[in-house]
Each structure stands twice: as structure tokens, then as C-alpha cells.
């Protein structure tokens, strides 16, 4: 479960959902590889300020629900995870290297989405409006999605 992370100058609850597809979408994840993946992630969480709330695989890609601190950007987290996981999985499971040529475990792309502990965009908007006196609140900007019709 996510929790407030208290640092000297901030308090945060930053949650990210990452999806990393394997190179060429090859089926490389098995029960043994999954076990190693979890163990490596737990070691990463000890060394870095990352908390893995959930890890799941689907033969050719991995889902992570990660809590982080504000000092790590999503790109830095992706780089860190992909590099360490590739090195350790290649070291422990030689059969993966046979399925993938070129020395890359992951495709160059990834999916990232922020996850809110406290609600969706509408509930946050209502919360911001309800702060202070309603008469004093003035909407300065609202991004409107373009539509064709």
C-alpha cells in the first residue's frame, strides 16, 4: 500500500504505472524468470527510494506499480529499472539471451501513467475549487481537449 513519504522539505505520494515490453515482443517470462525479476526489484528498492507496490508479467511484457520520491523523474526510473533488470536477468537466465539477439532485453519504448491515490482529474479539480472561499476562487487556466465535432 502506498504511503506518504516524508523528506526534509516535502511530503509526497508519487505513484507510477510502467509497462516494459520485451525486445521484439518475444515471450521470455516464465515462473523462474518472474522469481528472479521480483528478487532483483526488491534489491533495487533497498538501494534506491523506490517502492514496488505491484509487479506483474504477461509473457512478453512487465507491469510495475511503483512509488517514488520527487527527485526521480519517470525517465530516470525507467532507465534505472531497465538497465539493472536486463543485466541481472541476462546473468541469471542464459536462455533469454538465446531468444534475443543484439544484447537488448527491452524494446526502446515504454508506457508510463501517473496513478492517483486520491481520485481522478475531476475530484482533484473539485478539491482545488473548494479550498478557501468559493467567491475568491478564480479559474486561471483549464486545458480543453480538442474535438472534431
PAVEXTOR-563404 format. One record per residue: residue number from 0; chain; y, z, x of N, C-alpha, C in turn. Coordinates in nm, 3 decimals, padded with zeros to 5 digits, m for minus. Layout:
{k=NUM	c=A	npy=Y	npz=Z	npx=X	capy=Y	capz=Z	capx=X	cpy=Y	cpz=Z	cpx=X} $
...
// end
This chain:
{k=0	c=A	npy=m00.118	npz=00.000	npx=00.084	capy=00.000	capz=00.000	capx=00.000	cpy=00.124	cpz=00.000	cpx=00.088} $
{k=1	c=A	npy=00.224	npz=m00.076	npx=00.050	capy=00.347	capz=m00.082	capx=00.128	cpy=00.423	cpz=00.050	cpx=00.115} $
{k=2	c=A	npy=00.504	npz=00.076	npx=00.215	capy=00.582	capz=00.200	capx=00.216	cpy=00.717	cpz=00.172	cpx=00.280} $
{k=3	c=A	npy=00.811	npz=00.261	npx=00.260	capy=00.941	capz=00.249	capx=00.323	cpy=00.924	cpz=00.275	cpx=00.473} $
{k=4	c=A	npy=00.979	npz=00.186	npx=00.554	capy=00.978	capz=00.206	capx=00.698	cpy=01.116	cpz=00.257	cpx=00.738} $
{k=5	c=A	npy=01.121	npz=00.379	npx=00.790	capy=01.247	capz=00.443	capx=00.828	cpy=01.269	cpz=00.426	cpx=00.978} $
{k=6	c=A	npy=01.377	npz=00.360	npx=01.014	capy=01.418	capz=00.345	capx=01.153	cpy=01.551	cpz=00.417	cpx=01.171} $
{k=7	c=A	npy=01.604	npz=00.416	npx=01.292	capy=01.727	capz=00.491	capx=01.318	cpy=01.847	cpz=00.438	cpx=01.240} $
{k=8	c=A	npy=01.851	npz=00.306	npx=01.210	capy=01.967	capz=00.251	capx=01.142	cpy=01.934	cpz=00.172	cpx=01.016} $
{k=9	c=A	npy=01.810	npz=00.177	npx=00.971	capy=01.776	capz=00.105	capx=00.849	cpy=01.651	cpz=00.160	cpx=00.784} $
{k=10	c=A	npy=01.637	npz=00.128	npx=00.659	capy=01.517	capz=00.156	capx=00.583	cpy=01.478	cpz=00.024	cpx=00.519} $
{k=11	c=A	npy=01.351	npz=m00.013	npx=00.531	capy=01.312	capz=m00.145	capx=00.480	cpy=01.174	cpz=m00.145	cpx=00.417} $
{k=12	c=A	npy=01.154	npz=m00.242	npx=00.330	capy=01.024	capz=m00.276	capx=00.274	cpy=01.018	cpz=m00.429	cpx=00.275} $
{k=13	c=A	npy=00.977	npz=m00.486	npx=00.387	capy=00.969	capz=m00.631	capx=00.400	cpy=00.823	cpz=m00.674	cpx=00.393} $
{k=14	c=A	npy=00.791	npz=m00.752	npx=00.292	capy=00.655	capz=m00.798	capx=00.271	cpy=00.652	cpz=m00.951	cpx=00.274} $
{k=15	c=A	npy=00.555	npz=m01.005	npx=00.347	capy=00.541	capz=m01.150	capx=00.357	cpy=00.398	cpz=m01.190	cpx=00.324} $
{k=16	c=A	npy=00.385	npz=m01.302	npx=00.255	capy=00.255	capz=m01.364	capx=00.232	cpy=00.250	cpz=m01.487	cpx=00.321} $
{k=17	c=A	npy=00.155	npz=m01.491	npx=00.415	capy=00.138	capz=m01.603	capx=00.505	cpy=00.005	cpz=m01.671	cpx=00.476} $
{k=18	c=A	npy=00.002	npz=m01.803	npx=00.490	capy=m00.122	capz=m01.879	capx=00.484	cpy=m00.126	cpz=m01.969	cpx=00.607} $
{k=19	c=A	npy=m00.233	npz=m01.955	npx=00.686	capy=m00.252	capz=m02.036	capx=00.807	cpy=m00.375	cpz=m02.124	cpx=00.787} $
{k=20	c=A	npy=m00.358	npz=m02.256	npx=00.777	capy=m00.476	capz=m02.344	capx=00.770	cpy=m00.532	cpz=m02.370	cpx=00.910} $
{k=21	c=A	npy=m00.662	npz=m02.385	npx=00.918	capy=m00.724	capz=m02.419	capx=01.046	cpy=m00.692	cpz=m02.564	cpx=01.082} $
{k=22	c=A	npy=m00.701	npz=m02.595	npx=01.209	capy=m00.674	capz=m02.731	capx=01.256	cpy=m00.770	cpz=m02.828	cpx=01.188} $
{k=23	c=A	npy=m00.717	npz=m02.938	npx=01.143	capy=m00.794	capz=m03.043	capx=01.073	cpy=m00.862	cpz=m02.991	cpx=00.946} $
{k=24	c=A	npy=m00.823	npz=m02.873	npx=00.900	capy=m00.883	capz=m02.808	capx=00.783	cpy=m01.035	cpz=m02.794	cpx=00.798} $
{k=25	c=A	npy=m01.078	npz=m02.772	npx=00.922	capy=m01.221	capz=m02.754	capx=00.949	cpy=m01.267	cpz=m02.620	cpx=00.892} $
{k=26	c=A	npy=m01.390	npz=m02.617	npx=00.848	capy=m01.449	capz=m02.493	capx=00.797	cpy=m01.498	cpz=m02.413	cpx=00.917} $
{k=27	c=A	npy=m01.422	npz=m02.310	npx=00.952	capy=m01.454	capz=m02.231	capx=01.071	cpy=m01.477	cpz=m02.083	cpx=01.041} $
{k=28	c=A	npy=m01.444	npz=m02.038	npx=00.922	capy=m01.453	capz=m01.896	capx=00.893	cpy=m01.588	cpz=m01.861	cpx=00.831} $
{k=29	c=A	npy=m01.654	npz=m01.766	npx=00.893	capy=m01.782	capz=m01.713	capx=00.846	cpy=m01.770	cpz=m01.561	cpx=00.842} $
{k=30	c=A	npy=m01.874	npz=m01.494	npx=00.803	capy=m01.869	capz=m01.347	capx=00.798	cpy=m01.842	cpz=m01.287	cpx=00.936} $
{k=31	c=A	npy=m01.904	npz=m01.344	npx=01.040	capy=m01.884	capz=m01.294	capx=01.176	cpy=m01.741	cpz=m01.317	cpx=01.224} $
{k=32	c=A	npy=m01.689	npz=m01.436	npx=01.198	capy=m01.552	capz=m01.468	capx=01.237	cpy=m01.454	cpz=m01.381	cpx=01.159} $
{k=33	c=A	npy=m01.482	npz=m01.360	npx=01.030	capy=m01.397	capz=m01.275	capx=00.946	cpy=m01.389	cpz=m01.133	cpx=01.001} $
{k=34	c=A	npy=m01.503	npz=m01.081	npx=01.045	capy=m01.507	capz=m00.945	capx=01.101	cpy=m01.421	cpz=m00.936	cpx=01.227} $
{k=35	c=A	npy=m01.434	npz=m01.035	npx=01.314	capy=m01.352	capz=m01.037	capx=01.436	cpy=m01.205	cpz=m01.050	cpx=01.401} $
{k=36	c=A	npy=m01.173	npz=m01.134	npx=01.304	capy=m01.035	capz=m01.154	capx=01.260	cpy=m00.972	cpz=m01.022	cpx=01.216} $
{k=37	c=A	npy=m01.043	npz=m00.946	npx=01.136	capy=m00.991	capz=m00.817	capx=01.088	cpy=m00.973	cpz=m00.720	cpx=01.204} $
{k=38	c=A	npy=m01.069	npz=m00.713	npx=01.294	capy=m01.058	capz=m00.622	capx=01.408	cpy=m00.939	cpz=m00.657	cpx=01.497} $
{k=39	c=A	npy=m00.917	npz=m00.785	npx=01.521	capy=m00.803	capz=m00.828	capx=01.602	cpy=m00.673	cpz=m00.794	cpx=01.530} $
{k=40	c=A	npy=m00.667	npz=m00.816	npx=01.400	capy=m00.546	capz=m00.783	capx=01.323	cpy=m00.516	cpz=m00.634	cpx=01.328} $
{k=41	c=A	npy=m00.618	npz=m00.551	npx=01.321	capy=m00.596	capz=m00.406	capx=01.330	cpy=m00.543	cpz=m00.366	cpx=01.468} $
{k=42	c=A	npy=m00.590	npz=m00.434	npx=01.572	capy=m00.537	capz=m00.409	capx=01.706	cpy=m00.391	cpz=m00.455	cpx=01.717} $
{k=43	c=A	npy=m00.360	npz=m00.568	npx=01.655	capy=m00.222	capz=m00.618	capx=01.655	cpy=m00.130	cpz=m00.517	cpx=01.586} $
{k=44	c=A	npy=m00.177	npz=m00.459	npx=01.476	capy=m00.094	capz=m00.363	capx=01.402	cpy=m00.066	cpz=m00.237	cpx=01.483} $
{k=45	c=A	npy=m00.155	npz=m00.203	npx=01.576	capy=m00.132	capz=m00.086	capx=01.662	cpy=m00.025	cpz=m00.115	cpx=01.767} $
{k=46	c=A	npy=m00.022	npz=m00.239	npx=01.817	capy=00.070	capz=m00.274	capx=01.926	cpy=00.207	cpz=m00.320	cpx=01.876} $
{k=47	c=A	npy=00.211	npz=m00.378	npx=01.758	capy=00.335	capz=m00.431	capx=01.703	cpy=00.363	cpz=m00.360	cpx=01.571} $
{k=48	c=A	npy=00.484	npz=m00.366	npx=01.524	capy=00.520	capz=m00.298	capx=01.400	cpy=00.489	cpz=m00.387	cpx=01.280} $
{k=49	c=A	npy=00.361	npz=m00.416	npx=01.264	capy=00.311	capz=m00.495	capx=01.152	cpy=00.203	cpz=m00.415	cpx=01.082} $
{k=50	c=A	npy=00.204	npz=m00.422	npx=00.950	capy=00.101	capz=m00.355	capx=00.873	cpy=00.034	cpz=m00.460	cpx=00.785} $
{k=51	c=A	npy=m00.095	npz=m00.481	npx=00.806	capy=m00.170	capz=m00.579	capx=00.728	cpy=m00.217	cpz=m00.511	cpx=00.599} $
{k=52	c=A	npy=m00.154	npz=m00.547	npx=00.489	capy=m00.191	capz=m00.488	capx=00.361	cpy=m00.314	cpz=m00.557	cpx=00.301} $
{k=53	c=A	npy=m00.329	npz=m00.686	npx=00.333	capy=m00.444	capz=m00.760	capx=00.283	cpy=m00.468	cpz=m00.880	cpx=00.375} $
{k=54	c=A	npy=m00.596	npz=m00.910	npx=00.397	capy=m00.638	capz=m01.026	capx=00.475	cpy=m00.751	cpz=m01.093	cpx=00.398} $
{k=55	c=A	npy=m00.742	npz=m01.222	npx=00.379	capy=m00.847	capz=m01.294	capx=00.309	cpy=m00.867	cpz=m01.432	cpx=00.368} $
{k=56	c=A	npy=m00.992	npz=m01.480	npx=00.368	capy=m01.020	capz=m01.614	capx=00.421	cpy=m01.086	cpz=m01.698	cpx=00.313} $
{k=57	c=A	npy=m01.070	npz=m01.829	npx=00.330	capy=m01.136	capz=m01.925	capx=00.241	cpy=m01.184	cpz=m02.042	cpx=00.325} $
{k=58	c=A	npy=m01.280	npz=m02.021	npx=00.407	capy=m01.346	capz=m02.117	capx=00.495	cpy=m01.254	cpz=m02.198	cpx=00.585} $
{k=59	c=A	npy=m01.143	npz=m02.253	npx=00.534	capy=m01.057	capz=m02.335	capx=00.618	cpy=m00.912	cpz=m02.284	cpx=00.628} $
{k=60	c=A	npy=m00.885	npz=m02.167	npx=00.573	capy=m00.752	capz=m02.108	capx=00.588	cpy=m00.758	cpz=m01.957	cpx=00.568} $
{k=61	c=A	npy=m00.651	npz=m01.889	npx=00.612	capy=m00.644	capz=m01.743	capx=00.606	cpy=m00.517	cpz=m01.702	cpx=00.531} $
{k=62	c=A	npy=m00.529	npz=m01.600	npx=00.446	capy=m00.414	capz=m01.541	capx=00.377	cpy=m00.389	cpz=m01.403	cpx=00.437} $
{k=63	c=A	npy=m00.262	npz=m01.373	npx=00.462	capy=m00.222	capz=m01.241	capx=00.510	cpy=m00.112	cpz=m01.188	cpx=00.419} $
{k=64	c=A	npy=m00.119	npz=m01.062	npx=00.382	capy=m00.008	capz=m00.991	capx=00.321	cpy=00.034	cpz=m00.888	cpx=00.425} $
{k=65	c=A	npy=00.153	npz=m00.909	npx=00.482	capy=00.198	capz=m00.832	capx=00.598	cpy=00.328	cpz=m00.762	cpx=00.567} $
{k=66	c=A	npy=00.336	npz=m00.635	npx=00.607	capy=00.463	capz=m00.562	capx=00.602	cpy=00.517	cpz=m00.556	cpx=00.743} $
{k=67	c=A	npy=00.646	npz=m00.584	npx=00.756	capy=00.708	capz=m00.591	capx=00.889	cpy=00.840	cpz=m00.514	cpx=00.890} $
{k=68	c=A	npy=00.899	npz=m00.508	npx=01.008	capy=01.031	capz=m00.448	capx=01.026	cpy=01.134	cpz=m00.560	cpx=01.038} $
{k=69	c=A	npy=01.261	npz=m00.531	npx=01.015	capy=01.364	capz=m00.636	capx=01.019	cpy=01.383	cpz=m00.703	cpx=01.155} $
{k=70	c=A	npy=01.335	npz=m00.644	npx=01.262	capy=01.353	capz=m00.705	capx=01.394	cpy=01.263	cpz=m00.827	cpx=01.414} $
{k=71	c=A	npy=01.161	npz=m00.844	npx=01.333	capy=01.072	capz=m00.960	capx=01.343	cpy=01.104	cpz=m01.061	cpx=01.234} $
{k=72	c=A	npy=01.137	npz=m01.181	npx=01.274	capy=01.157	capz=m01.288	capx=01.177	cpy=01.019	cpz=m01.340	cpx=01.134} $
{k=73	c=A	npy=01.011	npz=m01.407	npx=01.019	capy=00.883	capz=m01.466	capx=00.978	cpy=00.827	cpz=m01.561	cpx=01.085} $
{k=74	c=A	npy=00.914	npz=m01.639	npx=01.148	capy=00.868	capz=m01.732	capx=01.252	cpy=00.808	cpz=m01.658	cpx=01.371} $
{k=75	c=A	npy=00.869	npz=m01.547	npx=01.409	capy=00.816	capz=m01.468	capx=01.521	cpy=00.679	cpz=m01.408	cpx=01.484} $
{k=76	c=A	npy=00.665	npz=m01.363	npx=01.361	capy=00.536	capz=m01.308	capx=01.317	cpy=00.429	cpz=m01.416	cpx=01.321} $
{k=77	c=A	npy=00.463	npz=m01.536	npx=01.271	capy=00.367	capz=m01.647	capx=01.271	cpy=00.325	cpz=m01.680	cpx=01.414} $
{k=78	c=A	npy=00.421	npz=m01.693	npx=01.504	capy=00.391	capz=m01.726	capx=01.644	cpy=00.301	cpz=m01.620	cpx=01.706} $
{k=79	c=A	npy=00.335	npz=m01.494	npx=01.684	capy=00.259	capz=m01.384	capx=01.739	cpy=00.115	cpz=m01.384	cpx=01.686} $
{k=80	c=A	npy=00.100	npz=m01.394	npx=01.555	capy=m00.034	capz=m01.391	capx=01.495	cpy=m00.118	cpz=m01.511	cpx=01.535} $
{k=81	c=A	npy=m00.061	npz=m01.630	npx=01.526	capy=m00.138	capz=m01.749	capx=01.559	cpy=m00.185	cpz=m01.748	cpx=01.705} $
{k=82	c=A	npy=m00.099	npz=m01.709	npx=01.796	capy=m00.136	capz=m01.713	capx=01.937	cpy=m00.244	cpz=m01.609	cpx=01.971} $
{k=83	c=A	npy=m00.224	npz=m01.486	npx=01.929	capy=m00.322	capz=m01.380	capx=01.960	cpy=m00.455	cpz=m01.407	cpx=01.890} $
{k=84	c=A	npy=m00.449	npz=m01.443	npx=01.763	capy=m00.574	capz=m01.468	capx=01.689	cpy=m00.651	cpz=m01.586	cpx=01.748} $
{k=85	c=A	npy=m00.582	npz=m01.693	npx=01.786	capy=m00.650	capz=m01.809	capx=01.845	cpy=m00.720	cpz=m01.769	cpx=01.975} $
{k=86	c=A	npy=m00.648	npz=m01.699	npx=02.061	capy=m00.706	capz=m01.659	capx=02.189	cpy=m00.831	cpz=m01.573	cpx=02.169} $
{k=87	c=A	npy=m00.821	npz=m01.473	npx=02.083	capy=m00.932	capz=m01.379	capx=02.065	cpy=m01.050	cpz=m01.442	cpx=01.990} $
{k=88	c=A	npy=m01.021	npz=m01.525	npx=01.889	capy=m01.131	capz=m01.588	capx=01.815	cpy=m01.203	cpz=m01.690	cpx=01.902} $
{k=89	c=A	npy=m01.132	npz=m01.766	npx=01.984	capy=m01.197	capz=m01.859	capx=02.076	cpy=m01.281	cpz=m01.785	cpx=02.179} $
{k=90	c=A	npy=m01.232	npz=m01.669	npx=02.224	capy=m01.305	capz=m01.592	capx=02.323	cpy=m01.435	cpz=m01.535	cpx=02.265} $
{k=91	c=A	npy=m01.430	npz=m01.485	npx=02.142	capy=m01.546	capz=m01.420	capx=02.081	cpy=m01.643	cpz=m01.517	cpx=02.014} $
{k=92	c=A	npy=m01.595	npz=m01.632	npx=01.969	capy=m01.678	capz=m01.725	capx=01.893	cpy=m01.669	cpz=m01.866	cpx=01.953} $
{k=93	c=A	npy=m01.759	npz=m01.893	npx=02.045	capy=m01.760	capz=m02.023	capx=02.115	cpy=m01.786	cpz=m02.139	cpx=02.020} $
{k=94	c=A	npy=m01.855	npz=m02.112	npx=01.909	capy=m01.888	capz=m02.219	capx=01.813	cpy=m01.763	cpz=m02.278	cpx=01.748} $
{k=95	c=A	npy=m01.656	npz=m02.200	npx=01.740	capy=m01.531	capz=m02.251	capx=01.682	cpy=m01.473	cpz=m02.359	cpx=01.772} $
{k=96	c=A	npy=m01.478	npz=m02.337	npx=01.902	capy=m01.422	capz=m02.433	capx=01.997	cpy=m01.495	cpz=m02.567	cpx=01.989} $
{k=97	c=A	npy=m01.624	npz=m02.564	npx=01.955	capy=m01.700	capz=m02.688	capx=01.942	cpy=m01.657	cpz=m02.768	cpx=01.819} $
{k=98	c=A	npy=m01.617	npz=m02.698	npx=01.713	capy=m01.574	capz=m02.765	capx=01.591	cpy=m01.433	cpz=m02.822	cpx=01.602} $
{k=99	c=A	npy=m01.353	npz=m02.761	npx=01.689	capy=m01.212	capz=m02.802	capx=01.704	cpy=m01.191	cpz=m02.855	cpx=01.845} $
{k=100	c=A	npy=m01.140	npz=m02.974	npx=01.857	capy=m01.110	capz=m03.028	capx=01.988	cpy=m00.960	cpz=m03.014	cpx=02.013} $
{k=101	c=A	npy=m00.922	npz=m03.018	npx=02.138	capy=m00.781	capz=m03.009	capx=02.171	cpy=m00.731	cpz=m02.867	cpx=02.195} $
{k=102	c=A	npy=m00.813	npz=m02.767	npx=02.175	capy=m00.775	capz=m02.630	capx=02.206	cpy=m00.688	cpz=m02.558	cpx=02.105} $
{k=103	c=A	npy=m00.667	npz=m02.616	npx=01.988	capy=m00.585	capz=m02.550	capx=01.885	cpy=m00.674	cpz=m02.499	cpx=01.773} $
{k=104	c=A	npy=m00.649	npz=m02.376	npx=01.732	capy=m00.722	capz=m02.318	capx=01.620	cpy=m00.651	cpz=m02.348	cpx=01.489} $
{k=105	c=A	npy=m00.519	npz=m02.344	npx=01.490	capy=m00.439	capz=m02.356	capx=01.369	cpy=m00.370	cpz=m02.491	cpx=01.361} $
{k=106	c=A	npy=m00.347	npz=m02.538	npx=01.239	capy=m00.261	capz=m02.654	capx=01.221	cpy=m00.118	cpz=m02.608	cpx=01.252} $
{k=107	c=A	npy=m00.030	npz=m02.702	npx=01.276	capy=00.106	capz=m02.663	capx=01.315	cpy=00.185	cpz=m02.604	cpx=01.198} $
{k=108	c=A	npy=00.145	npz=m02.633	npx=01.075	capy=00.217	capz=m02.582	capx=00.959	cpy=00.165	cpz=m02.448	cpx=00.912} $
{k=109	c=A	npy=00.240	npz=m02.387	npx=00.823	capy=00.201	capz=m02.261	capx=00.761	cpy=00.281	cpz=m02.244	cpx=00.633} $
{k=110	c=A	npy=00.238	npz=m02.150	npx=00.549	capy=00.310	capz=m02.115	capx=00.428	cpy=00.358	cpz=m01.972	cpx=00.444} $
{k=111	c=A	npy=00.482	npz=m01.946	npx=00.402	capy=00.533	capz=m01.809	capx=00.401	cpy=00.611	cpz=m01.788	cpx=00.273} $
{k=112	c=A	npy=00.596	npz=m01.671	npx=00.216	capy=00.667	capz=m01.635	capx=00.094	cpy=00.701	cpz=m01.487	cpx=00.103} $
{k=113	c=A	npy=00.821	npz=m01.453	npx=00.063	capy=00.855	capz=m01.311	capx=00.058	cpy=00.797	cpz=m01.253	cpx=m00.070} $
{k=114	c=A	npy=00.755	npz=m01.130	npx=m00.060	capy=00.695	capz=m01.062	capx=m00.173	cpy=00.778	cpz=m00.939	cpx=m00.201} $
{k=115	c=A	npy=00.808	npz=m00.915	npx=m00.327	capy=00.892	capz=m00.801	capx=m00.363	cpy=00.808	cpz=m00.688	cpx=m00.418} $
{k=116	c=A	npy=00.836	npz=m00.571	npx=m00.371	capy=00.770	capz=m00.452	capx=m00.423	cpy=00.834	cpz=m00.410	cpx=m00.556} $
{k=117	c=A	npy=00.958	npz=m00.454	npx=m00.577	capy=01.034	capz=m00.402	capx=m00.689	cpy=01.064	cpz=m00.502	cpx=m00.799} $
{k=118	c=A	npy=01.012	npz=m00.621	npx=m00.792	capy=01.033	capz=m00.712	capx=m00.903	cpy=01.072	cpz=m00.851	cpx=m00.860} $
{k=119	c=A	npy=01.095	npz=m00.932	npx=m00.958	capy=01.128	capz=m01.072	capx=m00.933	cpy=01.280	cpz=m01.092	cpx=m00.923} $
{k=120	c=A	npy=01.319	npz=m01.216	npx=m00.911	capy=01.460	capz=m01.251	capx=m00.895	cpy=01.546	cpz=m01.201	cpx=m01.010} $
{k=121	c=A	npy=01.498	npz=m01.211	npx=m01.133	capy=01.575	capz=m01.168	capx=m01.250	cpy=01.596	cpz=m01.017	cpx=m01.253} $
{k=122	c=A	npy=01.492	npz=m00.941	npx=m01.222	capy=01.507	capz=m00.795	capx=m01.225	cpy=01.601	cpz=m00.747	cpx=m01.115} $
{k=123	c=A	npy=01.599	npz=m00.811	npx=m00.998	capy=01.691	capz=m00.774	capx=m00.891	cpy=01.835	cpz=m00.808	cpx=m00.932} $
{k=124	c=A	npy=01.853	npz=m00.923	npx=m00.996	capy=01.986	capz=m00.963	capx=m01.043	cpy=02.040	cpz=m00.861	cpx=m01.144} $
{k=125	c=A	npy=01.956	npz=m00.815	npx=m01.237	capy=01.997	capz=m00.713	capx=m01.335	cpy=02.033	cpz=m00.582	cpx=m01.264} $
{k=126	c=A	npy=01.953	npz=m00.547	npx=m01.161	capy=01.979	capz=m00.423	capx=m01.087	cpy=02.116	cpz=m00.430	cpx=m01.018} $
{k=127	c=A	npy=02.146	npz=m00.543	npx=m00.953	capy=02.274	capz=m00.559	capx=m00.885	cpy=02.389	cpz=m00.549	cpx=m00.984} $
{k=128	c=A	npy=02.374	npz=m00.611	npx=m01.101	capy=02.479	capz=m00.606	capx=m01.203	cpy=02.501	cpz=m00.465	cpx=m01.256} $
{k=129	c=A	npy=02.394	npz=m00.387	npx=m01.263	capy=02.405	capz=m00.253	capx=m01.321	cpy=02.465	cpz=m00.150	cpx=m01.225} $
{k=130	c=A	npy=02.485	npz=m00.185	npx=m01.101	capy=02.545	capz=m00.091	capx=m01.006	cpy=02.694	cpz=m00.078	cpx=m01.034} $
{k=131	c=A	npy=02.743	npz=00.043	npx=m01.034	capy=02.885	capz=00.067	capx=m01.059	cpy=02.922	cpz=00.041	cpx=m01.205} $
{k=132	c=A	npy=03.048	npz=00.016	npx=m01.230	capy=03.098	capz=m00.010	capx=m01.365	cpy=03.076	cpz=m00.157	cpx=m01.400} $
{k=133	c=A	npy=03.024	npz=m00.182	npx=m01.517	capy=02.996	capz=m00.320	capx=m01.555	cpy=03.123	cpz=m00.403	cpx=m01.564} $
{k=134	c=A	npy=03.233	npz=m00.341	npx=m01.605	capy=03.360	capz=m00.414	capx=m01.614	cpy=03.410	cpz=m00.456	cpx=m01.477} $
{k=135	c=A	npy=03.373	npz=m00.381	npx=m01.373	capy=03.419	capz=m00.410	capx=m01.238	cpy=03.333	cpz=m00.515	cpx=m01.170} $
{k=136	c=A	npy=03.216	npz=m00.542	npx=m01.221	capy=03.126	capz=m00.638	capx=m01.156	cpy=03.176	cpz=m00.780	cpx=m01.178} $
{k=137	c=A	npy=03.188	npz=m00.855	npx=m01.070	capy=03.224	capz=m00.996	capx=m01.082	cpy=03.124	cpz=m01.078	cpx=m01.002} $
{k=138	c=A	npy=03.067	npz=m01.174	npx=m01.067	capy=02.969	capz=m01.263	capx=m01.005	cpy=03.042	cpz=m01.360	cpx=m00.914} $
{k=139	c=A	npy=03.014	npz=m01.354	npx=m00.785	capy=03.083	capz=m01.438	capx=m00.688	cpy=03.011	cpz=m01.569	cpx=m00.662} $
{k=140	c=A	npy=02.879	npz=m01.568	npx=m00.673	capy=02.802	capz=m01.690	capx=m00.648	cpy=02.667	cpz=m01.678	cpx=m00.716} $
{k=141	c=A	npy=02.622	npz=m01.787	npx=m00.776	capy=02.488	capz=m01.794	capx=m00.830	cpy=02.437	cpz=m01.934	cpx=m00.805} $
{k=142	c=A	npy=02.329	npz=m01.944	npx=m00.732	capy=02.272	capz=m02.074	capx=m00.699	cpy=02.200	cpz=m02.128	cpx=m00.821} $
{k=143	c=A	npy=02.239	npz=m02.247	npx=m00.861	capy=02.175	capz=m02.311	capx=m00.975	cpy=02.090	cpz=m02.426	cpx=m00.924} $
{k=144	c=A	npy=01.966	npz=m02.427	npx=m00.967	capy=01.875	capz=m02.533	capx=m00.925	cpy=01.915	cpz=m02.663	cpx=m00.996} $
{k=145	c=A	npy=01.917	npz=m02.770	npx=m00.920	capy=01.949	capz=m02.899	capx=m00.977	cpy=01.837	cpz=m02.948	cpx=m01.066} $
{k=146	c=A	npy=01.872	npz=m03.012	npx=m01.175	capy=01.769	capz=m03.068	capx=m01.262	cpy=01.807	cpz=m03.212	cpx=m01.295} $
{k=147	c=A	npy=01.708	npz=m03.291	npx=m01.325	capy=01.733	capz=m03.431	capx=m01.357	cpy=01.787	cpz=m03.452	cpx=m01.497} $
{k=148	c=A	npy=01.754	npz=m03.363	npx=m01.588	capy=01.796	capz=m03.380	capx=m01.729	cpy=01.871	cpz=m03.261	cpx=m01.778} $
// end
